[in-house]
Amino acid sequence: MIKNIIFDWSGVIKDSVEDHLFSVNLIFKEFGAQEMTLEELKENWVQPHMDFYNKFLPEVSSEQQEVIYRKAITQRVPKPYPGVADLIRDLKLHDFKMVVISSDLLETVTPEVISFGLENNFLEIAANVYDKEKTVAELIKKYNFDKYETVIVGDSNHELEVGKNIGIKTVATTWGFTTEKRLSTLHPDLIVHNLYELRDAFFKL
């Protein structure tokens, strides 16, 4: 029975696929690479994010990438995936313990949590996390989560690989940065296509 949920932020709670494409293409344009379509991005995106950028822009450092990324996000208006805020508030009422782990900057995630109406729903928000495995393990230990009662929800290879390495359940969402076909090759415990399936997963896993 699931009691603890570790949420990725962008691509799961934050509806940021178009914003993400905008950021990637701004970085590509800055360094002279050909821009990607959304379909190409979903076929190629991997995390940690510099694994992706090093594949296409091997000369670009993480510091250079971050400068352009910060410029890109100031040009976009963040929004939650439709209905997800209501789902999270409902899960809180059902006594699920929830945390967020994100590679997004803390300075952007914190006001987004407030603007989405989600403050006081999470035990902790761990942001600006490059490699999530260590942080997830620390969160599980800090809050004394039973691994058999814990699930990580993500939309990329990284969250699913982290969950499997640590020994917790994994749920992949199809509305994020990765195609369902690619997600299926990572063998998550469940792949969900909408919030109804996601809610059911928490009560049935």
N, C-alpha and C positions, 0 to 999 in steps of 0.2 A: 504493500500500500504506500502510495506516495504522500509524503508529508512536507517535503522540502523541494523548492524549485529554484534552480539557478538559470536566470534569463540572460541571454545575450540582449543587447539593446537595439542597435541598428539592424534593420532587416527582420526583426522579430517584433519588437514593441514600436520602435520608430519606423515609420513608413518612409524609407530613405533611399530606395533603389534609384530613382531618378536623380536625387541629390548626389548619390555615390557615383553614378555615371558622369555627371557634370564635373565632380572633383577629379576623377581619373582623367578625363579628357582635358581638363585644364592643365594638369600636371604633364600629360603627354605633349600637349601643344607647346608648353613652356620649354620642353627639352627636345622638341623636333621629332616626336614620334607620331605615327598615324593614329588618329582618333579611332575609338572602338564604338561599335553599335552595342545596344543593351544585350543582344543575344550573344555577341562575342565576349562581352564582359562576364556574363553568367557562365559561359563555358570555360573561362580562364581564371576567374578570381580564386585566389587561395589566401589563407592567412597562416602565420603572421603576414601582415600586409607587405613588408619589404621582400618577402619571397615572390610576390607578384611583381612588384616594381623592378626588382633585380633581374627578372626574366626578360622584361621588355626594355628596361632602362638601366643596364648594368653599371653605368657610370654615375648614377644618381645616388646620393647619400640619403640616409633617413632624415638628416637635418634639412637638406634641400627639399625633400618631399614634404616635410611638415610645413615649411614656409608657404608653399603653394596651396597645400591642403587648408591651412588656416585662412588664406585668402578666399578660397572657394566657399567654405562654409558660411562666411559672412554674407554671401550673396544669395543664400537660400533660407526659406522660412520652414522650420521644422514642424512636423505633424505626426501624430500617432497613427498606427495602422487602425483603420476603422473598427471600432468596437473593442479594441484591446484594453483600453483603460477601464471600461466597465467589467471586463473579464477579470482583470487583476484585483479590482476592488471586491468583486464577488469571491475570489479565491481567498482574500484576506479575511472576509467574513466567515469563511469555512476553515479558518485557522491554519491555512498553509503558511509555511515560513518561506519567505522569498528574498533572494538577493539578485543584484544585477552585476554582471561582469562585462566590461566593454573596452574595446580599443579606442573608442572615442575619447576626446579630451574631457576632463572633469569640468572644465569651464563651460562646455556646451551641454553636457549631460545634465548637470545640476539644474540649470534653468528650464531645460526641457521636461524634466520630471515634474517641476512645479507647473509649467504651462499645460502639461497633459493632465493635471489634477491627480498626480500619483504620489505626492509627498506623504510620508508616514505609512506607506504600504510595504516598504522594503527594509529588511534588517540592516542592509548595507548596500552601497553602490560603489563598486570598485571600477574606476575608470582609468583611461590612459594605460591600459594593460597590454603589453606587447605580446608576451607569451603567456597564455591563460592557465596553463597546467599548474604551475606553482601557486598561483593566486587561488584557483579553485580548491586545491588541496588545503590551503591555509584557511579558507572560508569554512570548509567542511569541519576542520579541526576546531576553529574558533567558536562555531555555533553548535558543535557537538552533533552534527548531522549524522544519522545512520546512513551509510552508503546504500543500503538496500531500500531506503525510503526516500532517496534523492534522485532527481532527474535534472539534466541540463538541456536547455532548449536553445537551439541555434540554427543558423541558416547557411553555415559554411563548413568546410572540412575541419576547421580548427576546433570548434566546440564538440563535434562528434568524436574526433580523435582524442581530445582531452577527457571526455567522459569515459571512453573505453579504456584509456590508459589508467584512469583513477579507479574504475570499477563501479561507476554509477550508470543509471539508465540514460538513454539518449533519445531525444525527439528532434526531428528535423522539420523545419517549416519551409514550404515551397514558395512563399511570397517574398523571399529575400534575394540574396545575391547569387544564388547557385541554382542550376536547373535540377529538376527532380531526378533526371537520369543520373547526373553526377552524384547527387545525394544518396541514391540507392546503392551506388558502388561502395559507399562507406558503411553500409549495413547498420543504420540506426535501429533502435528498438521499434520506433514508429516514424512514419512520415505522415505529416498532417497537411491538409490543403486549405483549411479554414479554421476559424476560432471555435466552431462547434466541435470539430474533431480534436482540437487542442484541449478544450475543457474536458471532453470525455477521456482523453489520455490520462489526465491527472487522477481521475477517479477510478480508472480501470487498470493502470499499470501495477 
